[in-house]
Amino acid sequence: MTRTVDTVRGEMDVDALGTVLMHEHVFVLSEELRLNYPEYWDEDERVADAVDKLRALKERGVDTIVDPTVLGLGRDLARVRRVNDQVDINIVAATGLYTYGDLPFFLHHQGPGTTFGGDEPMVEMFTRDIEEGIADTCVRAAFLKCAIQDELTPGVERVMRAVAQTHLRTGAPITVHTNPHCGNGLIAQRVLREEGVDLRQVVVGHSGDSSDLDHLVALMEAGSFIGMDRFGLDLLLPFEERVDTVAELCRRGYVDQLVLAQDASCYIDWFPVEAKEAAAPNWHFTHVHDDVLPALRDRGVTEAQITTMLQSNPRRYFTRP
């Protein structure tokens, strides 16, 4: 059993992770647009802003964020490391590929079932990120990320199977972006199970966008953790329903399979800043500690249960068999 985890600042014991938010981003960027239209980006300003936001998070008692920013979301570990050098927080990096449909053209004509066939390049790419490091940063990814939003397209399935095969090769756990309103967490579990993945090493992300207890229980009964990880996105599910759902699952005895986060970012270029803040004013890094945890306590969730969700469950997730 392996009880160490790689972070941007190096390898550490899982017991040193402390209080963990299991799904947060430092930056989510459209890198090709940023490179070609630099007027939309101020590197120094954005890095300084990220440092301030992560320092505020540290002041709330958070020790670690798990950052599932992968290919397709503008991953740049050199930039993240520049931020991390200025704030005392652990950042756990990921590998994988984020798509709701097609693959990048780089992968269209190579790999299984393509024009030129051959082995799956993504397995080698993801494995190298985990075992050797990402690009030239020496930062090793500690987990894998894939996504399914609406349906299991050929591209989505290919990524998911590549993630599963890399997991079997490396032991790195998996997080899946899902849309619980489509019930596709169950589809992701099926595909991963077909590849031989132990679903106890999987977080079914964004499950907290739903209050459908039957669906959430089905995901957990299959073995997975579920991510109650979009607190603050009240336009997708209101705050009270999100908190009530977590409290009820704790009451039913599922606390050992719940992880918490906001899916927030220091900066995301998908939305105009002012419009994002107006539409989702609570979608920021300190919402869980400022608002969610007090509301859970008011509903009878115990300190021991909160510690389980924020500390014990992340440690188990990153402990490799």
C-alpha positions as CSV (number, residue, x, y, z in Angstrom):
1,M,0.0,0.0,0.0
2,T,1.4,3.4,-1.0
3,R,0.6,6.3,1.4
4,T,2.4,9.1,-0.4
5,V,1.0,11.6,-2.9
6,D,2.7,13.9,-5.4
7,T,1.9,17.6,-5.2
8,V,3.2,20.7,-7.0
9,R,5.7,21.1,-4.2
10,G,6.8,17.5,-4.2
11,E,5.9,14.1,-2.7
12,M,4.3,14.0,0.7
13,D,2.6,11.6,3.1
14,V,-1.2,11.4,2.6
15,D,-1.6,12.0,6.3
16,A,0.0,15.5,5.8
17,L,-2.7,16.6,3.3
18,G,-4.8,18.0,6.2
19,T,-8.0,19.6,5.2
20,V,-8.7,19.0,1.5
21,L,-11.1,20.5,-1.0
22,M,-11.3,17.7,-3.6
23,H,-12.2,19.7,-6.8
24,E,-10.8,23.2,-7.3
25,H,-8.9,24.9,-10.1
26,V,-6.2,27.5,-10.0
27,F,-6.7,28.5,-13.7
28,V,-9.1,27.3,-16.4
29,L,-7.9,28.9,-19.7
30,S,-8.3,28.7,-23.4
31,E,-4.6,28.6,-23.9
32,E,-4.6,28.9,-27.7
33,L,-6.7,32.0,-27.6
34,R,-4.6,33.4,-24.8
35,L,-1.4,32.9,-26.8
36,N,-2.8,34.5,-29.9
37,Y,-4.8,37.4,-28.2
38,P,-2.6,38.4,-25.3
39,E,-4.6,41.5,-24.6
40,Y,-7.1,39.3,-22.8
41,W,-4.5,38.2,-20.2
42,D,-2.2,39.9,-17.7
43,E,0.2,37.2,-16.3
44,D,1.4,39.2,-13.3
45,E,-2.0,40.4,-12.3
46,R,-3.6,37.0,-12.6
47,V,-0.8,35.2,-10.6
48,A,-1.0,37.8,-7.9
49,D,-4.8,37.5,-7.7
50,A,-4.5,33.7,-7.5
51,V,-2.0,34.0,-4.6
52,D,-4.4,36.3,-2.7
53,K,-7.3,33.9,-3.2
54,L,-5.4,30.8,-2.1
55,R,-4.0,32.7,0.9
56,A,-7.6,33.5,1.9
57,L,-8.4,29.8,1.5
58,K,-5.4,28.9,3.7
59,E,-6.6,31.3,6.4
60,R,-9.9,29.3,6.5
61,G,-7.9,26.2,7.5
62,V,-7.6,24.5,4.1
63,D,-4.3,22.8,3.6
64,T,-4.7,21.2,0.2
65,I,-6.7,21.6,-3.0
66,V,-7.0,18.9,-5.6
67,D,-6.8,20.5,-9.1
68,P,-8.3,18.5,-11.9
69,T,-7.1,20.9,-14.6
70,V,-6.0,18.7,-17.6
71,L,-5.6,18.9,-21.3
72,G,-8.6,20.8,-22.7
73,L,-8.7,23.1,-19.7
74,G,-5.5,25.0,-20.2
75,R,-3.2,23.1,-17.8
76,D,0.1,25.0,-17.3
77,L,2.0,23.6,-14.3
78,A,4.8,26.1,-14.6
79,R,2.3,28.9,-13.9
80,V,0.6,27.0,-11.1
81,R,4.0,26.4,-9.5
82,R,4.7,30.1,-9.7
83,V,1.6,30.7,-7.7
84,N,2.3,27.8,-5.3
85,D,5.8,29.3,-4.6
86,Q,4.0,32.2,-2.9
87,V,1.4,30.5,-0.8
88,D,1.7,27.7,1.8
89,I,-0.9,25.3,0.4
90,N,-0.6,21.9,-1.3
91,I,-1.9,21.7,-4.9
92,V,-2.4,18.2,-6.3
93,A,-2.1,18.1,-10.1
94,A,-3.9,15.8,-12.5
95,T,-3.5,14.2,-15.9
96,G,-6.1,13.3,-18.4
97,L,-8.2,15.0,-21.1
98,Y,-11.4,17.0,-20.8
99,T,-13.9,16.8,-23.7
100,Y,-17.6,16.5,-24.0
101,G,-17.4,15.1,-27.5
102,D,-14.5,15.0,-30.0
103,L,-10.8,14.5,-29.4
104,P,-8.2,17.0,-30.4
105,F,-7.1,16.5,-34.0
106,F,-3.7,15.4,-32.7
107,L,-5.4,12.1,-31.7
108,H,-7.9,11.8,-34.6
109,H,-5.7,9.7,-36.9
110,Q,-3.6,7.7,-34.4
111,G,-4.6,5.1,-31.8
112,P,-7.1,2.3,-31.8
113,G,-9.8,2.5,-34.5
114,T,-8.2,5.4,-36.3
115,T,-6.7,5.8,-39.8
116,F,-3.2,4.7,-38.8
117,G,-4.2,2.6,-35.7
118,G,-1.6,1.6,-33.2
119,D,-1.5,1.7,-29.4
120,E,-3.4,4.4,-27.5
121,P,-1.1,7.5,-27.3
122,M,-3.1,8.9,-24.4
123,V,-2.0,5.9,-22.1
124,E,1.6,6.7,-22.7
125,M,1.1,10.4,-22.3
126,F,-0.9,10.1,-19.0
127,T,1.6,7.5,-17.7
128,R,4.5,9.8,-18.3
129,D,2.8,12.6,-16.5
130,I,2.3,10.3,-13.4
131,E,5.6,8.5,-13.4
132,E,8.1,11.1,-14.8
133,G,6.4,14.5,-14.5
134,I,4.4,17.0,-16.6
135,A,6.3,18.7,-19.4
136,D,9.6,20.0,-18.0
137,T,8.3,20.9,-14.6
138,C,9.1,17.7,-12.7
139,V,5.6,18.0,-11.2
140,R,4.1,14.5,-11.2
141,A,0.3,14.1,-11.6
142,A,-1.3,12.2,-8.7
143,F,-4.7,11.3,-10.3
144,L,-6.5,11.0,-13.6
145,K,-9.4,13.0,-15.0
146,C,-12.0,12.4,-17.7
147,A,-15.4,13.8,-18.5
148,I,-18.9,12.9,-19.7
149,Q,-21.5,15.6,-20.0
150,D,-24.4,14.6,-22.2
151,E,-23.7,11.2,-23.8
152,L,-20.9,8.7,-24.3
153,T,-19.5,9.9,-27.6
154,P,-16.7,7.9,-29.2
155,G,-14.2,10.5,-28.2
156,V,-15.4,10.6,-24.6
157,E,-15.4,6.8,-24.4
158,R,-11.9,6.6,-25.8
159,V,-10.6,9.1,-23.2
160,M,-12.4,7.2,-20.4
161,R,-10.9,3.9,-21.5
162,A,-7.4,5.4,-21.8
163,V,-7.8,6.8,-18.2
164,A,-8.9,3.4,-17.0
165,Q,-5.9,1.7,-18.6
166,T,-3.5,4.2,-17.2
167,H,-5.0,3.7,-13.8
168,L,-4.4,0.0,-14.0
169,R,-0.8,0.6,-15.1
170,T,0.0,3.3,-12.4
171,G,-2.5,2.9,-9.6
172,A,-3.4,6.6,-9.8
173,P,-7.1,7.2,-8.8
174,I,-9.7,8.7,-11.1
175,T,-12.1,11.6,-11.0
176,V,-14.8,11.9,-13.6
177,H,-16.7,15.0,-14.5
178,T,-20.4,13.9,-14.9
179,N,-23.8,15.4,-15.3
180,P,-26.1,13.8,-12.7
181,H,-29.2,15.2,-14.4
182,C,-28.4,12.7,-17.3
183,G,-27.5,9.9,-14.9
184,N,-24.3,9.4,-16.7
185,G,-22.2,8.8,-13.7
186,L,-23.6,5.3,-13.9
187,I,-22.4,5.1,-17.5
188,A,-18.9,6.2,-16.5
189,Q,-18.9,3.5,-13.8
190,R,-19.9,0.9,-16.3
191,V,-17.1,1.8,-18.8
192,L,-14.5,2.0,-16.0
193,R,-15.7,-1.3,-14.6
194,E,-15.4,-3.0,-18.0
195,E,-11.7,-2.0,-18.1
196,G,-11.2,-3.5,-14.7
197,V,-11.2,-0.4,-12.5
198,D,-12.0,-0.9,-8.8
199,L,-14.8,1.8,-8.4
200,R,-13.7,2.5,-4.9
201,Q,-10.8,4.4,-6.5
202,V,-13.1,6.7,-8.4
203,V,-14.8,10.0,-7.5
204,V,-17.9,10.6,-9.5
205,G,-17.6,14.4,-9.8
206,H,-20.4,17.0,-9.7
207,S,-22.9,14.5,-8.1
208,G,-23.8,17.4,-5.8
209,D,-25.6,19.1,-8.7
210,S,-28.5,16.6,-8.0
211,S,-30.7,16.0,-5.0
212,D,-31.9,12.7,-6.4
213,L,-31.0,10.5,-3.5
214,D,-31.8,7.2,-5.3
215,H,-29.2,8.1,-8.0
216,L,-26.6,9.2,-5.6
217,V,-27.0,6.1,-3.4
218,A,-26.7,3.9,-6.6
219,L,-23.3,5.5,-7.4
220,M,-22.1,4.9,-3.8
221,E,-23.5,1.4,-3.6
222,A,-21.4,0.6,-6.7
223,G,-18.4,1.6,-4.6
224,S,-17.4,5.1,-5.7
225,F,-16.9,8.4,-3.8
226,I,-19.3,11.1,-5.0
227,G,-18.2,14.7,-5.4
228,M,-20.5,17.2,-3.6
229,D,-18.1,19.6,-5.2
230,R,-20.0,22.5,-6.8
231,F,-21.1,24.5,-3.8
232,G,-21.7,28.0,-4.9
233,L,-23.1,27.1,-8.3
234,D,-26.6,27.8,-6.9
235,L,-28.0,28.3,-10.4
236,L,-27.6,24.6,-11.0
237,L,-29.0,23.5,-7.7
238,P,-29.9,25.9,-4.8
239,F,-27.8,26.1,-1.7
240,E,-30.4,24.7,0.6
241,E,-30.9,21.6,-1.5
242,R,-27.2,21.0,-1.8
243,V,-26.7,21.2,2.0
244,D,-29.9,19.2,2.7
245,T,-28.7,16.4,0.4
246,V,-25.3,16.1,2.1
247,A,-26.9,16.2,5.5
248,E,-29.3,13.4,4.6
249,L,-26.6,11.2,3.1
250,C,-24.6,11.6,6.3
251,R,-27.7,10.7,8.3
252,R,-28.1,7.5,6.1
253,G,-24.5,6.5,6.8
254,Y,-22.8,7.4,3.6
255,V,-20.3,9.9,5.0
256,D,-17.3,7.7,4.1
257,Q,-18.0,8.2,0.4
258,L,-18.6,12.0,0.3
259,V,-16.0,14.6,-0.6
260,L,-16.6,18.4,-0.7
261,A,-15.5,21.3,-2.9
262,Q,-16.7,24.2,-5.0
263,D,-15.2,23.6,-8.5
264,A,-14.2,27.2,-8.2
265,S,-11.1,28.7,-9.8
266,C,-8.8,31.7,-9.2
267,Y,-9.6,32.6,-12.8
268,I,-11.7,31.0,-15.5
269,D,-11.9,32.6,-19.0
270,W,-15.1,30.9,-20.0
271,F,-17.3,33.7,-18.6
272,P,-17.0,37.5,-18.3
273,V,-15.9,38.2,-14.8
274,E,-18.7,40.5,-13.9
275,A,-21.4,38.2,-15.4
276,K,-20.0,35.2,-13.5
277,E,-20.0,37.1,-10.2
278,A,-23.6,38.3,-10.8
279,A,-24.9,34.9,-11.8
280,A,-23.1,32.9,-9.1
281,P,-22.0,35.3,-6.3
282,N,-21.2,32.4,-3.9
283,W,-19.0,30.5,-6.4
284,H,-15.6,31.1,-4.8
285,F,-13.0,29.3,-2.8
286,T,-14.2,30.2,0.8
287,H,-17.9,29.4,0.4
288,V,-17.6,25.9,1.9
289,H,-15.9,27.1,5.0
290,D,-17.8,30.4,5.4
291,D,-21.3,29.1,4.6
292,V,-21.6,25.4,3.9
293,L,-20.0,23.9,7.0
294,P,-22.1,26.1,9.4
295,A,-25.2,25.1,7.5
296,L,-24.3,21.4,7.7
297,R,-23.7,21.7,11.5
298,D,-27.1,23.4,11.8
299,R,-28.6,20.3,10.2
300,G,-26.9,17.9,12.7
301,V,-23.8,16.9,10.7
302,T,-21.1,16.3,13.4
303,E,-17.6,17.5,13.5
304,A,-16.4,13.9,13.1
305,Q,-18.4,13.6,9.9
306,I,-17.0,16.9,8.6
307,T,-13.5,15.7,9.3
308,T,-14.3,12.5,7.4
309,M,-15.4,14.3,4.3
310,L,-12.5,16.9,4.4
311,Q,-9.7,14.7,5.7
312,S,-10.2,11.0,6.0
313,N,-11.9,10.4,2.6
314,P,-9.2,12.3,0.6
315,R,-6.5,10.3,2.4
316,R,-8.2,7.1,1.4
317,Y,-8.6,8.2,-2.2
318,F,-4.9,8.9,-2.6
319,T,-3.8,5.8,-0.8
320,R,-2.8,3.3,-3.5
321,P,-3.4,-0.4,-2.9
